[in-house]
Amino acid sequence: MRTLWRIISGPFRWCWRLLNFIREFILNLFLVLVILVAVGFYLQLTRSAPEPGKGALLVDLTGTVVDKPSINNRFRQLGKEFLGASSNRLQENSVFDVVQMLRQAKDDANVTGIVLSLKDFAGADQTSLQYMGKALHEFRDSGKPVIAVGDSYDQTQYYLASFANNIYLTPQGAVDLHGFATNNLYYKSLLEKLKVNSHIFRVGTYKSAVEPFIRDDMSPEAREADGRWLGQMWQHYLDQVAANRKITPEQLFPGAAQMLASLKASDGDSARFALENKWVDTVASRAAIEAVLSKTFGWNKQKNDFNAVSMYDYPLKTPAQQGGQIAVIFASGAIIDGPETPGSVGADTTASQIRDARLDPAVKAIVLRVNSPGGSVSASEIIRSELAAARESGKPVVVSMGGMAASGGYWISTPANYIIASPSTLTGSIGIFGVVNTFENSLDSIGIHTDGVATSPLADIALTKTLPPEFKEMMQISIESGYRHFLTLVAKARGKTPEEIDKIAQGHVWLGSDAKTNGLVDELGDFDTAVAKAAALAKLDDFYLQWYIDQPGLIDMLMMQAGISVYGQLPAIMQSWIPAPASQLSKMLSSQSGPFMTLNDPQNRYVYCMTCGDVK
């Protein structure tokens, strides 16, 4: 019997030993890989970058430009070296790093000019574009040439290209100027067909964030309000680009009918059309453009290209740390309760950073950079109260508004000593809402029912049941109370009465220029203006910026970079299976449902601007 058991159990023992060996081998191999990568990272971080020779700075922007990238630029570059390049469209660049680079290049004797190659530039908000444009203008005013080259330019790329001394376009290229638009999905009919009951609680005539649940189209009030700020934003774009091209805004964009007539007169040749309308300076082949760049910047025989260094290989110098500290804290993305996640403002994380700056004796002032459409009421209040505590401690607080500081983004800005917005900042949207969807009718239609007992109507709350009238009344009371509190906060901060604020509130979105007129912001300017104001309020002659940015750990960086690489490939694969209209619909659904998937207010109360980030 024992012999028989040995014969039967023998193969299983050997298989188990083999599995243990494989498991230990894989774990050891992974450990060795982590050690090698860590050593490589250390060597890269400590390696001094070679000093570039004389030539152009190639501004080959790849991906998007944001206030606060999900991964620090230095870590991302290292990740690309070790793990391979991720999708260009997913890469994020810090607008502050780009501006620092352009200003450093202006004073760098080795940089004799700039070449803008923007084919992989995926976009930025208007405020970031204006800030980068300002730095390009400073570079150009120093006497060094700025040359833009491209096979085509979309509207965002062309904005930056317009700051160049010369814009080159290839013969089959085009400049795409079409204006701005916003588009949202409305699904009232869909919810009705699915028998979903949407319970909406809101205050604010213009609070359009809940309209997709209760309408199949845009309300007249929302259309009027959005049309106003969108038209003003487009006019700001035209004014700046036209000034750069030394033509009038009407010459730059005479309207769709006139542009169509001019394109017909050019026999449909979009490059010739762009040249005749003074959108570009020269139409030439790639070889001819390369000859011009070679003549301007010299030829590098080793690289077999004109003398240039990519912006991603151009080493940024660390500014001298002299004088008092000005803390720069970011609030970029939807405002949520709890810790920060990529692309969101975590109330706990941001409040902790503000608290650290408040308690640090080296910090003499705080600049809060807000680029947020808002989010949770409770999360916004946590951040606001901590910022108020910083101001009460005697440290000046200045808010620098980015592309948007609307609704909850404005809520957290109210304690500031001074608020500075760009003319194109979307702000205001002072309103509040709540949404609760219940599915009792949906489940009833397929034969599923919910029943039970409760000690109180307020205890009998479930997504599978009709909301009790008492709960709905309580929610509306809570929403109205939150709105009154919002008005009071703004009125106290801006030196007005709640009634005066109510007239410009009601969820109304304002562009920065109108917000200044309405007294919601103190000054129109950019990040430089905010820093200068913080230094003046703190009475600092010498100062340096202390950036409060959490750096990911090695494992976090590896996982994030690997994830980006995977996501960079998946869309191309999936879209080859899905018809183009379905693919576009999927993107719109994702962009609109994303905020509601992450918002987590414990009372279901939100101060959020749905349309602020959807300008195309």
Secondary structure, 3 states (H helix, E strand, C coil): CHHHHHHHHHHHHHHHHHHHHHHHHHHHHHHHHHHHHHHHHHHHHHCCCCCCCCEEEEECCCEEEECCCCCCHHHHHHHHHHHCCCCHHHCEEEHHHHHHHHHHHHCCCCEEEEEEECCCEEECCHHHHHHHHHHHHHHHHCCCCEEEEECCECHHHHHHHCCCCEEEECCCCCECCCCCCECCCCCHHHHHHCCCEEEEEEECCCCHHHHHHHCCCCCHHHHHHHHHHHHHHHHHHHHHHHHHHCCCHHHHCCCHHHHHHHHHHCCCCHHHHHHHCCCCCEECCHHHHHHHHHHHHCEECCCCEECEEECCCCCCCCCCCCCEEEEEEEEECEEECCCCCCCEEEHHHHHHHHHHHHHCCCEEEEEEEEEECEEEHHHHHHHHHHHHHHHHCCCCEEEEEEEEEECHHHHCCCCCCEEEECCCCEEECCCEEEEEEECHHHHHHCCCCCCCCCCCHHHCCCCCCCCCHHHHHHHHHHHHHHHHHHHHHHHHHHCCCHHHHHHHCCCCEEEHHHHHHCCCCCEECCHHHHHHHHHHHCCCCCEEEEEECCCCCHHHHHHHHHHHHHHHHHHHHHHHHCCHHHHHHHHHHHHHHHHHHHCCCCCCCEEECCCCCCEC
